[in-house]
Amino acid sequence: MYINALGYYIPEGRRPNDYFLDVNGLTSKWIYQRTGIRTRSVAKPEENINTMSVEAVRNALPELPYDIKDVDLIISATYSPYDTVGTAAHVVQREFEITDTKAFFMSSACSSFINALEVIEGYFAMGKAHKALIVGGDKNSAYWNEDDPKTGHLWGDAAVAFFFSKEPATENDAKVIDIYTEALGCEGKGPESVQLRPRDGGIRMPEGRDVFVKACTIMPHNMFRLLERNGYTQDDVSYFVAHQANMRILSNIAEQINMPEEKILHNIGELGNTGSSSCALVYAQNKDLFEKGDLVCVSVFGGGYSAGACLIKH
């Protein structure tokens, strides 16, 4: 499968670390030292995952090499849907008049985008779709509990839109070589580690230490899993894109696998943890950096627990 076009939407609003001193008592220095975050993106009250997904699609359209109406599968990948009935997938379908398509919403915490990618792979393999669109992302600010000193300062808002085809649409399309996902509900603190309970405290991460340890272990492990089964080594990796949960996690991974930090792409310092859009957003923001022949590994870890990775060849 091939990436034909990609776009994103990042709200203009930013919330600096200084904001939290009066909210939960945390200083800007304390937050930055422990997370690498200086600001986080914040959507407007009237924005939601539906509106942000539409804008992400608009951002991708100038480079889409075919009519958007050719898309025959739309997946909304998010854990913070604005509406679980009229989903972002259906809103995008209506906004762009994509009449002949399948459309649905799915969620697997922060790994939702990679899980959606694997679903597309299955639809393509069965011949039930040929051109697909993932609209992914989260409006964490709809649910965050800012006075929570553990994690109230982590979250950001954003959305992405990625178009895929079963066969290459242009000679410049990047190829998704392999995809791997896994459920890890039996690992560590599992389903209690990260929570989004709209009527019971919003989005929280009560088991942050467990998340840290698992993320530092599982994300590089899944990269090596894909490299080995596709005949590559770490030396072949041009860039590594890991879930943007905490800059300390990314630095820990770089140190343990001896990978130069310039190969590990990130945006968490400005945008915070943008949830389901996290890795895909970093990839999209750096699309002009990738050159012919580059091998990019995207690896995610999220609540539940859930995890996944993919290899992309340019």
N, C-alpha and C positions, 0 to 999 in steps of 0.2 A: 504494500500500500504506500501511497505517496502523499506528501504535503503539497497542496496546490497554492494555498494562500493563508495568511494569518493576520489577525488584528487584535487589538485590545482596547479597553477603556479603563482609564485610571481617573478617579474623581480628582478634581482640583484641590479639594480641601486637605490640609495637613494638620495633624495634632502633635505639637512638640512635647518632648519629655517634661518640660517645665510645668505643663498643665496638671500633671499627676501629683505634684507636691501637696496641693490643697485637697486633692481628691482621695488619695490613699497613703499619703505620707512618704512616697518614694521620690528621691532626688533624681535629677537628670543624669548625674554621674553614675548613680547606682544602677539605673535602668540600662544605660549604655554599656557599662562594664559587664553586665550579666547577659545581655541580649544582642548587643550590637545595633540596637534600634535608636535612632535620633528623632525620627518623626514617623507617623503612620498615616496612610491615606484614609480620608473620611468622606463618604458620600453625603449628598444633601438629603434632607428629610424626605423629599419627594422622589428620590431615586431608589431603585430596588434592583434585584437581580434581573428582572425582566427588562427594565429600561437600560441597564448597563449592558446586557447581552445584545440588545438591538444596536447600541452604539459601537460595540466591539465588532459586530458584523459589518456595519458601515465602514469602519476603519480598514477592514480586510478587502472590501469590494474592488478598490482600484487595481489590485494585483490578481484578482480572480480570473483565470484564463477561460472561463466558460460562463454561461448564463446561470445565475443563482437558482433559477427555476429548474435546473437539471438535477439539483440535489434531491436524493430520494430517501435520505435518512437524517434526522436531526435529533441530537441528544443534548439535553440540558444536564450538566454535571455540576451539582452544587449540594451543600448541606444546609443552605439557608434560603430555601425557596420563598419567594414573595407570596406565591399561591400554589398549593399542591394540586390544584385542579386545572386552572388555566396557567400552565407552566410556561417557563421561558421558551421552551421548544415550540410550543403552540403560538406564543406571541410573535416569535421570530417568523414562523411559518406564515402567519397572517400579515405581518408588516411587509414582508417581501413577496407575498403572493406566490408561495411555493406550494402549489395545489396538490401535486402528485408525490406525496412523501409520507414516511412514517415519522412520528414525533413522540418523544417521551422524556421523562425526567428520571434520573437515577442518582444515587448517593452512596458513597463509601468514604465518608470523611474527606481528609485532604488528598487521598489517592483517587478521588472520583474521576479526574480527568484521564488517568491512565486506565482505570477500569472501563471508562467509556471508549477509549481507544481499542481495548481488547474486544469489546462488544462489536465495534465497527469491523474489526478483523474477521469476526465470526460471520457477520452479515455478508461481507464481501466473499468469504470462502464458500458460503452457501448459495451465492448468486442472488441473494434477496435485496442487495443494494449495490450501487456502483459509484456513487458520489455521496459523501457524507459531511456533516457539519457538527462539530462539538461547540456548544456555547457553555463555557464553564466559568465559575467564579463564585464569590460570596460577598454579601453585605454583612460583615461581622458586626458593624456598628448597630445593626438592628437588634442585636442580642447581647452585646458585651455588657459586662458588669464592671464598670470602670473602678469602683471602689474596692475591688478584689485585689489585694497586694500581690497575690501569686501570679496572676495572668491578665489582669484587667488592662494592662499596658501593651499587650502583644499584638493586637489585631489590626488589620487593615482591610480596605475594600477595593475590589477590582473585578474585571471580567475579561475573558478572552474568547476569540472565535477562530477555530481552525477548520479549514476545508481539506478533505481527503478524497482521493480517488483510488479505485482498484488498480487501474493502469496509469502510467504517467501521462499527465496532461501537457507538460512541456519538458524540454530537455533539462531544465533547471530545477525540477522538482526534487526535493530531498526524499529519500526512501526510508520508511520505517522498516528496519531489518527484522526486529524481533521485539516481542512484548511479553512481560511476565507480571502476573499479579498474584497476591496471596492474602487470605484472611488469617489473622493472628489473634483471634479472640481468646485463645487459650494461653497466650504468652503474658507473663508479668501481671500487671494490674488490668490488662485487657479493657473491656467495655467501660470500666469505671475511671479510666485514666483521663479521658477528655470527654466533656459532656456538652450538649446543647439541649437544654430543657427550657423551652420558652416561658413556661409558667413556674419554673423552679430554679431561679438563679441565672438563667441565660447561659452564655457560653463560658465554660470554666475548664481549667486543667488542674484538677486537684492532685494528680500524681505526676507532677512535672519531672521529678528525678527519674522515675521509671521511663517516662517518655524520652528523656535525654539519652539514657543508656541504650534503650532499644533503637532509637533513631541512629545513633552513632555506629551501631553494630550492623543493623539490617540494611541501611541504604547502600553502603559500600559492598556488602555481601551480595546484594542483588545485582550490582554492577558487574562484579566478578562472575556471577552465575551466567549472565548474558554474554560476556566476553568469551568465556570458556566454550560455551556451546555454539558460538559462531566463529571460532577460530581466531579470536583476537587476544591481545594482551593489554595490560594497562598502558603500555607505551604507545599503543595505537589510538588512545583516547585523546582527542583534541581539546574537548571541554566536558566538564562534569557539572550537571545542573541538579542539585539536591533540593528537597523541600525547604522552603524558607521559614523555618520555625524559630531558629535561634542562630546567631552568627557563631556562637561558641560550638555548636554542633558542626557547622561547616569547617571551622578551624580544626576541630578534633579529628574530623575525617581526613582533612588534608595532611595532618601530622601522622596519623596512624598508617596511611597508605603511601606516605611520602610523595604526595602529589603537589606540585607548585600551586600556591594559592591563586595565581593568575589564571589557572585552568578551571578554577571553581567559580562559576558565575553566580552573582547574587544581586538582590535589590532590597534586602530586608532593612538596611539602614535607613532608607527613605520611606518605604511603604509598609513595613511591619509584615506580619504573617497574613497573607491574603488568601489563605485556605485553599480551596479547590483550584484556584487560578495560579497559585504560587509558582510551580516549576514551569508551566506553560507560559506564564507571563515573562519570566526571566528569559526563556528561549525566544519569545517573540520580540522582546526589547533588544535582543542581541542578534537578530537575524542578519544584519548587515556585516556582522563580525565573521560569520561562517563562510569558509571558502570551499571551493571544489575539492573533494577528497577528505574533508573533515569528518571525523566520527564523534558524535555527541551522545553522551549517555545521560538520560533523565531518570532520576531515582527518587521515589517519594515514600514517606511514612506518615501515617495518620492515625487518628483515634479509632478505637474499635477493638483491637488494633487492625490496621490494614496497611498494605504496602504494595509497591509495584515499580517496574522499571521498563524502559525501552531504549533501544539503540537506533540512532538516526544517522544515515550516511548521506553526505552532501556530494 
